[in-house]
Amino acid sequence: MESIFFTRHGHRSDWIFPLPNDCYPTGLTYDPQLSPHGCDQAMQLAQYFDRLDKTMQEIISRCDAEGQIKSILLVAHAASLTAGVRTVLKDKLAVVNCGTCSLTKFIREDRKWILKLNGDCSFLSGGLEDNWAYEL
């Protein structure tokens, strides 16, 4: 395998026609605060990176074993896209740009994955929109 592409889903219709809401800080009708259980789950989310790393390594190994796969495209939401890119980079703190329909590209050079595009939107008529650049 020679390249890995990540992309984020497109612009959502509820971002164009938001419903008025006075309850939640985000203004979204379906975005309540986390329950105590949800807070516990969020704390456990750190383990996700390790699981995702194993999954990405398995995907890469299977593609390499197949021998004819040159590229893969992974479509994700912003948080999982960020986690996936960070696992390929082996850097839990990497800044990942992921606007809607952005493209992130890796190529393999000397058995190492090199980030060539980080949330590129140059091909979109509206350019970068709704970027979620997670920084720790």
C-alpha positions as CSV (number, residue, x, y, z in Angstrom):
1,M,0.0,0.0,0.0
2,E,1.3,3.4,-0.9
3,S,-1.2,5.9,0.5
4,I,-3.9,6.5,3.1
5,F,-6.6,9.1,2.7
6,F,-8.9,10.4,5.5
7,T,-11.9,12.7,4.8
8,R,-14.6,14.2,7.0
9,H,-18.3,14.0,6.1
10,G,-19.9,16.9,4.3
11,H,-21.8,19.9,5.7
12,R,-24.9,18.8,7.6
13,S,-28.4,20.2,6.9
14,D,-28.9,21.0,10.6
15,W,-26.1,23.5,10.4
16,I,-28.0,25.4,7.7
17,F,-31.4,25.4,9.4
18,P,-30.7,25.2,13.1
19,L,-33.6,24.8,15.5
20,P,-33.8,27.5,18.2
21,N,-32.9,26.2,21.6
22,D,-32.4,27.9,25.0
23,C,-31.5,24.8,26.9
24,Y,-28.1,23.6,25.9
25,P,-24.9,25.7,25.8
26,T,-24.2,24.7,22.2
27,G,-27.7,25.8,21.1
28,L,-28.4,22.3,19.7
29,T,-31.6,20.5,20.6
30,Y,-29.9,17.2,20.8
31,D,-26.7,18.2,22.6
32,P,-27.3,17.8,26.3
33,Q,-24.6,17.8,28.9
34,L,-22.9,14.5,29.8
35,S,-24.4,12.5,32.6
36,P,-22.1,11.2,35.3
37,H,-21.9,7.9,33.4
38,G,-21.1,9.9,30.2
39,C,-18.2,11.6,32.0
40,D,-16.9,8.2,33.1
41,Q,-17.1,7.1,29.4
42,A,-15.2,10.2,28.3
43,M,-12.4,9.4,30.7
44,Q,-12.2,5.9,29.3
45,L,-12.0,7.4,25.7
46,A,-8.2,7.7,26.1
47,Q,-8.0,4.0,25.6
48,Y,-9.6,4.5,22.2
49,F,-6.3,5.7,20.8
50,D,-4.6,2.4,21.6
51,R,-7.4,0.3,20.1
52,L,-7.5,2.5,17.0
53,D,-3.7,2.1,16.6
54,K,-4.1,-1.7,16.5
55,T,-7.0,-1.4,14.0
56,M,-5.0,0.9,11.7
57,Q,-2.0,-1.4,11.8
58,E,-4.3,-4.4,11.0
59,I,-5.8,-2.5,8.0
60,I,-2.3,-1.6,6.7
61,S,-1.0,-5.2,7.2
62,R,-4.0,-6.7,5.4
63,C,-3.6,-4.3,2.5
64,D,0.1,-5.0,2.3
65,A,-0.6,-8.8,2.3
66,E,-3.1,-8.4,-0.5
67,G,-0.4,-6.8,-2.5
68,Q,-2.5,-5.0,-5.1
69,I,-4.1,-2.4,-2.9
70,K,-2.4,1.0,-3.6
71,S,-4.6,3.4,-1.5
72,I,-7.4,3.4,1.0
73,L,-10.0,6.1,1.8
74,L,-11.4,6.3,5.3
75,V,-14.4,8.6,5.9
76,A,-15.1,9.8,9.4
77,H,-16.5,12.4,11.8
78,A,-14.1,15.0,13.1
79,A,-13.0,13.3,16.3
80,S,-12.5,9.9,14.8
81,L,-10.6,11.4,11.8
82,T,-8.3,13.3,14.2
83,A,-7.7,10.1,16.2
84,G,-7.0,8.1,13.1
85,V,-4.5,10.6,11.7
86,R,-2.8,10.8,15.0
87,T,-2.4,7.0,15.2
88,V,-0.9,6.9,11.7
89,L,1.5,9.7,12.8
90,K,2.2,8.0,16.1
91,D,1.7,11.4,17.7
92,K,-1.2,11.9,20.2
93,L,-0.7,15.7,20.1
94,A,-0.6,16.3,16.4
95,V,-2.7,19.2,15.1
96,V,-5.1,17.8,12.6
97,N,-7.3,20.0,10.4
98,C,-10.6,18.5,9.4
99,G,-13.1,20.8,7.8
100,T,-16.1,19.4,6.1
101,C,-15.1,17.3,3.1
102,S,-11.4,18.1,3.7
103,L,-8.8,15.6,2.6
104,T,-5.8,14.4,4.6
105,K,-3.2,12.3,2.8
106,F,-0.3,10.1,3.8
107,I,2.2,8.5,1.6
108,R,4.7,5.8,2.6
109,E,8.3,6.5,2.2
110,D,10.9,4.0,3.4
111,R,8.3,2.1,5.4
112,K,7.2,5.3,7.3
113,W,4.0,7.2,6.8
114,I,4.5,10.9,5.8
115,L,1.7,13.5,6.1
116,K,1.4,15.2,2.8
117,L,-2.0,16.9,3.1
118,N,-3.6,18.1,6.4
119,G,-7.2,19.0,5.9
120,D,-6.8,20.2,2.4
121,C,-9.8,22.0,0.9
122,S,-8.3,23.6,-2.1
123,F,-10.6,21.6,-4.4
124,L,-13.8,22.9,-2.7
125,S,-15.4,26.0,-4.2
126,G,-16.1,27.3,-0.6
127,G,-12.7,26.4,0.7
128,L,-12.3,25.4,4.3
129,E,-15.5,25.2,6.3
130,D,-16.4,24.1,9.9
131,N,-12.8,23.1,10.7
132,W,-12.3,21.2,13.9
133,A,-8.6,21.5,14.6
134,Y,-8.1,19.6,17.9
135,E,-5.2,20.9,19.8
136,L,-4.2,19.6,23.3
